[in-house]
Amino acid sequence: MKTRGSIHKAILISALLFLLVSIPNFNVGQQSLLRGVVCDPEGAPLKNAKITFHDPSRGTTFTFKSDKEGKFIKIGIPPSLYLVRVELDAYFPFKTRFRVRLGMEESLKIMLKKIPPKIDEDKDLAEGTDFFKQGKYQEAIESFEKVTYRFPENFQAFYNLGLSHLRSGDIDEAIISIEKAIELKPDLVEAYFVLGECYFNKEDIDKAMAAFSKASELQPDNAKAYYNLGVIYYKYNKTEEAFRSFEKSIELNPEFSSVYYQAGLTSIKMGNFKKAIQFFEQFLRLEPDASEANQVKAMIAELKKK
């Protein structure tokens, strides 16, 4: 997520350390004085940050914490070259080297960058997934919308939202969310399947074909992409194109039962009853208990008479 103002573009992985010019401190004599502040890139103070100064030459370590204003101070720290580590929960740790000089006052400003939340650990994502599995699509939409607000650059959030809209029957909203998911991840094959289904339901054949064709382009070995293309061709009476698509689907996945059913229907349209019987029989071998089983058996019996 971008920070406010162009100046923050210089803040890279975890923190920036600014060293102010060291000046003699006559109040502490020959003692060194170390003071500083810990803040986020916006300048907000960070309290309870753990600051550790380790002197590898002596094996000594000094540890202290920032106060509610993000400040810390240490008087009398021995001069040396220290390894510095700053830690705070939910922020990236910061490491650097820093030299403390005798009788000098040293000032530090340490900026810590917050660790972004992980979407897989998001509570609303988990709830939305559960609602979706239960068929509670409106509740799933509400949960996934919250996820998109917190993760506006995450394709998964918009894909889940779009699929929930589709299952709820709101196709236009589904298209908006799925197209956003594709914008964020142009090679998301699953999104093209959902987009194709949306346009198929809207009877927009050109856009449905384009979506499934893109899926087959991204995954040339995806049998379902060719199956979906075949279904569209079949619906719009492009029988030969449908048959070729179903053949390609079978070639890619001979265990994909649904394609045999569609290939059988297509063969009937083409007048090839013998081929239709073969497809239907293979469908029954793969899915003997399918809801269409009795219907398929009746069609086989009728085709054999012909």
N, C-alpha and C positions, 0 to 999 in steps of 0.2 A: 504494500500500500504506500502510495507516495506521501511524503510529509509536506507540511505547508511551507511555501516559500522556496525559492530556488537555492538559497544558501544551504539547505539541508541535503542537497544532492551530493555534497562532499562527504556526508556521513556514510560509511560503507558497511563493513560486516558487523561489527559489534559496538565500537565506541571510538571516540576521538579524545585525545589527551592534549590539553593545552598547558604549556608550561609558561608561567609568567616570569619576567626577568627577576633573577635573584638579586636581593639587595641586602646589605649588612643590617643586622639587627642588634643594636647596641644594648637593648633591654635584657637580652638573655645571655649576654657575654659570649662565651665560646660554645654555648649550646646551640644545636640546630633546632629549628621550629618548622614543623610540617603542618600545613593547613590546606583544606580543599573542600570540594563539594561534588556530590554525585547527583546527576540529573538525567532526564530522558532527552531525546533530541528536540523536544519542544521547550526545554528549559525547566520543566516541572521537577521539583526536588524529589529524590528517592531516599526514603528513610530505611534504616536497618540493612543497608548494603554492607556486606562484610568486606573489609579492605585488609589485605594481607601483604606485609612487606617481609620478604625473606632474603637474608644475606648469606649466599652460598659460601662465601669465604670464611665466615665465622660459624655458620650453621645456626644462626639465631633468627627468630621469627617474631614479628610484631603484628598483632591483629587488633583491629578496632572496628566500630560500626558508625555509619552516618546517623545523625540525629533526625528529628522530624523535618528539619529544614534542609536535609541532605548534606549537612556539613560534618566535617571531622577535623580533629586537631591532635597533634602529637608533639610534645616538647621533649627535647633531649634525645632524639633518635640518633644513634651513632652514625657518623659519616661513612658512606660506603655506596657501592653500586647494588641496588636491590632489584629483585624480581618481584613485581607487583601483580597481584591478582585481585579483581573486584568481582564479587558474586552477589546475586540477588535472585530470589525465586521469580520465575517467569521472564527473566531477562537473560540475554546471552552473556556469558562470563567475559571479562576483559583481562588481557594480560599485556604487560609491557615491562621495560627496564627503566629504572629511574635512579639517578644519582643524588644522594643527599650530601651536601658539603658542610664543613665545619663552620659554625657561627653564622649560618645563612638562614633566611626564612624562605621556604619553598612553598609555592602555591600550585595547587592542581585543580583542574576541572575535568571531571570524568563523565562522559556521556555513555549511558547504556541503552542498547536497543532491545525492545521487547520481543520475546519469542512469539511469533504468530501462532494463533490457536490451530490445532489440527482438526480438519473437518471430520475425520473418522472418529474423533472423540466427542463430537458435538451431540448434545442431548436431544435437540430438536430433529437432527438427522435420524437418530435411532428411533425416536417416537414416530416420525413420519414413515419410516420403513415398516414399522409394526402396523400402523394404520393401513398402509397400502396392502400389506399381506392379508389383512382382515377385510379388505374391500371397502374400508371407510375412506373413500377418496377425498371427500371434502376436508376431513380432519387432516389427512396426509398433506393436502395442498397448504393448509394453514401452517403446518410444521415446516414444510419445505420452503415456504415463502420467507420464514424467519431465517432459515439457513442462507438463502440468497442475499439477504440484507447483510449478514455477517461475513459472507464469503462471496462478494460480488465478482470475483475473478475465477471462481471454481466451476468448471463445466459440469461436474457431477451434481451439484446443487440444482442447476437449471434443467439438467436431463431428468432428474427425479421429479421436479415440479411439472415439467412438460408431460411426462408419462402419466402423472396423476390427473392432470387436466384432461388428457385424452380419455382415460378410463372413466372419468366423471361425465364425459360427453361434451365438454367445452373445447371443441376442436381449435377454434381461433386462438384461444389462450395457450393451448398446447403448442401450436405452431410458433408463437412468439417465444416461448421458453426454449423450445428445441432449437430454433434458429440461433438463439443466444448461446446455447451449449455448443453448437457447431462453430459459431464465431470464435469461441474460446478454444475449441479443439477441433479443427477442421477434419481430422482423420478419425473421428468418433463414429465407427460403423453403426453402432446401436442407435445413434441419433437419427441416422438416415432411414433406418427401418421404421422408427416412430414417425418421422416426417412423411415417409411414403404412405404409412397407414392413415395418417391425418388427411392427406390429399386424396387418397383412395375413397375415404368416407365422404369427402366433399365432392366426389366424382370429378375431380380435376385430374384427368388421366395423364396429361403431359407432365405435370409436376410430380405425380406419383411415380411415373416411369423414371423421371430424372433422379428422384431420390433413391429408388432401388438400383438403378444403373450405377449410381455413385457408390453404393454399398458394394456392388459386385466388382467395381473398379478397385476399391480399396482392399477388398478381400476376394480375389478371383476364385478361391476355393470354398467360398461360402455357399453351400447348397440352398439355404433359405432365401438368399437374394434372388437366385434364378427361379425358385419356386414362386416367390411373390410376383416377379415379372410375368411368369406364366399365368398366374391367376388374373392379373390385369388384362393380359392379351385375351384370355378365355372370355372374360366378362364382356369385352368389347369386340367379340367375334373375330379376333385375329388368330384363327385356329392353328395355322401352321407355325406362327411365331410362338404360340403357347406350347405347342408340342415340342419344339426345339428347346425351349426353356426348361420344360419338365425333364426332357432327356438329359440335359446338362446337369440338372439338379440330382438326378439318379446316378449319373456318372460320378459326381462328387461325393455323394453319400447314399450308397445302396440300401442303407438301413432306415432311411427317412420315409416313414410309412405314408404320410399324407400325400406325398407327391405321386404315389402310385394311384391313389384314388382320383386325383385330378387328371393324371395322364390317361386313366381309363375313360373318364368322361370325354376328354378331348378326342380320344381314339374313336368313340362312338360318333362324335360330330363329323369326323373325317371318313366314317363309313368302314373303318377297319375293326370289325367286331372281334376277330381272332386276337388282335393285339390288345383290345380292351379287356377281353377275358383274362389274358395273361397278367395285365396290370392289376386287375381286381383280385385275382387269386393271390398275387404277391402281397397285396394290401392285407388280405385276410390272414396270410401266414405271419405277417408282422404284428397285426392287431386283431386277433381272433375275437376279442371281446369289445371291439369298438362300437360306439353307438350306431354307426352306419352299417354294421355287419349284416343284419338281416336284409337291409335294402340292397347291399352289394350282392348278397347271395341270390336275391330275386332277379337282379339285373343279369347275373351270370347265367342263370337258368333260362331267361328270356333270350339272351344273346346266343346261347347254344342252339336254341330252336331255329334261329335265323341262319 
